[in-house]
Amino acid sequence: MARNDLRPVIRLRSTAGTGYTYVTRKNRRTDADRMVLRKYDPVAGRHVDFREER
């Protein structure tokens, strides 16, 4: 497996509807489902859930 196949680059989009995104990598073996992280959204001014978009 190549490096990009095991740890692909994903975008995390805010669920607050602001359109703000974070870019990160994830391990496909340990996190097969869509990733959800609680991070700060500077447009909304608070912490919200960010979901992986494909």
N, C-alpha and C positions, 0 to 999 in steps of 0.2 A: 504494500500500500504506500502510496506517495504521501507526503506530509499534508497536502491540502485535502486528501480524501479522508484522513482520520480526524483532522481538526479544521473544519471549514469555517470561513468567515461568515458570520451571521449578523443581521441587523435586528436590533430590539426597538420596536416602535411603542411610543407612549399610548396607554389606554385612555388618557385624559382627552384625547382628540386634538392635541396641539400640533401633531406632526413631528415632534422632536424625536430623534433617534440616537441610539448608541450603537457602535460597531464593536464586536468582540469575536472571539473564537470559542468554539465549544468542542468537547470531546464526544464524538459520535457514539463511542462504545458505552460510556457511562450515562450519557444523556440522550437517549434515542428520541424522546418526546420533545415537543416544543418547549423551549426554555421560557420561564417567567421569572423575572427578577424585580425586586422593589428598589427603584433608584430615584434620584432627584430629577425632577423636570423643571428646568429654570423658567420655562414659559409659563407653566402653571404655578410655580412658586412653592411646590410641595413635593413630597415623595408619592409616587404612584407606581402601579405595576407596569412593567415593560414586557411585552410579549414578542417572541421570535416571529418574524415574518419570513416566508419562503418565496 
